[in-house]
Amino acid sequence: MDEPSSETDPPTNQFGSLNDLAHELASLEDLACRSSWRSIIDKVSRARSLNLLTSPHDHLIYLTYNVLALTKLRRFANASNEIDTLDDFNSHYYKYENLPSVLPEPVWLDDPLLSSVHPCSASDQARELP
């Protein structure tokens, strides 16, 4: 068996904590672990009203926690309405190319081998699954 090369770079973690992924994500996770569903709904509402959610992934994360909290509180109609607020995932709002200042550069752009076979390339999308 081949031994791993000592010259390979270790994977980098550009996100040091959950809060680097989304605004106050660690506190949302803590509230969920404590089953504080009403507090989650309040926190999501406050973040939305103060315009603290600046990127699509912030909105998706907060929407997910809100839907989870509403479902746990058996407010299924409200949870369904929340899901209905989502845009089509193929819309320009969720495209990386439209948000270069918000989202970090993907790793595959740095590697010529990976960039040529990126899963979202036109040639890959044209192929059908067997």
HELIX and SHEET records of a PDB file:
HELIX    1   1 LEU A   18  ASP A   20  5                                   3    
HELIX    2   2 LEU A   25  CYS A   33  1                                   9    
HELIX    3   3 TRP A   37  SER A   49  1                                  13    
HELIX    4   4 PRO A   56  LYS A   72  1                                  17    
HELIX    5   5 PHE A   76  ASP A   84  1                                   9    
HELIX    6   6 HIS A   92  TYR A   94  5                                   3    
HELIX    7   7 TYR A   96  ASN A   98  5                                   3    
HELIX    8   8 VAL A  107  LEU A  109  5                                   3    
HELIX    9   9 PRO A  112  SER A  116  1                                   5    
HELIX   10  10 ALA A  122  ALA A  126  1                                   5    
END                                                                             
